[in-house]
């Protein structure tokens, strides 16, 4: 939630506020480039894997200081008067995104360190639910409060929320890691580890296309709701209440089902639901839907999106090496963020020139390609047994026999 809360505000609430200020659709689409650190974080992810303070813990060495800096940056934003200039506000948004993205590297590495393959489905459902909770609170609930509290108090409340959410991490104790572990691999070796794995390019291609159509649609959802004449309170209710509950339930359902279904079937089935939800927005744009229909469509899209994301993140964890877990996972996550960021940035130009009905129809076509390509691109072979031996060396061997992390449907049927 610590990363999702500010990210949700800047990616979901900020477009609404910019539209209220009369910013063009093209400008709103380009503003999504402020999330660039989330796309480029793979460049410094090897540093997070390589350097840390042994006494504090490999991951907490990064998580705790970055949470503190994020709180400080949000506090400064609370003191800033937006009337003094938009450029300084956008620069501060960029800094907060940089801090949150770097913290996300360490958080993902910690999750891979702690979870065995059989635990990743449900854990990713919970993780996605928490992240979406932060995004929905930041993009929906805080939008409602912004309408009442104004700029300063909203950002102060966001900083306070992150401070409270940081307490469990502050009190937790990470497993000790000696200095020799930090020096076992060079930064270059960590950075190139993923590319030496079979199916690396195939995996990245799957990740790039999986959320493309959904991002192309969602990039213009907030301006679409604004142009329909909905108030900030109505938009906040749709995204903060309806979207929150549906997204949380979808993530938990997806995380639970991915344990029962094979990995490939989960990705394909959830992508079909995701495409159908985008098609619903195309219908709403043509029918000039009222709030009840919009609420139903919003719930469906958030539920399907939560399921698809939980399944994808579970597979991404399967495709990591424990020695370079944060870097491997971050590289995959960055590929997804770059793809969805480009789609979101282009969405403003599409909606501005084609209009909302055609834009959402085009997004539905792109989303319909996801299940097909997910089926075709899903890796069909095991990873090297070396990765299983590394997992066993991390203390997992007594509960989980040393086997190669498996990407095939046969393995997931056996509960992996």
ZIZI-V880240 format. One record per run of one state. SS is the DSSP state (helix for helix, strand for strand, loop for the rest). FROM is the first residue (numbers start at 1). TO is the last residue. Records with the same first field share a line. If there is no record, write none. Layout:
BEGIN
SS=FROM-TO, FROM-TO
END
This chain:
BEGIN
loop=1-1, 21-24, 41-41, 51-59, 80-81, 85-85, 115-116, 150-150, 166-166, 172-178, 183-186, 193-193, 197-199, 211-211, 219-220, 228-231, 261-262, 288-290, 319-321, 355-355, 378-384, 397-408, 414-416
helix=2-20, 25-40, 42-50, 60-79, 82-84, 86-114, 117-149, 151-165, 167-171, 179-182, 187-192, 194-196, 200-210, 212-218, 221-227, 232-260, 263-287, 291-318, 322-354, 356-377, 385-396, 409-413
END
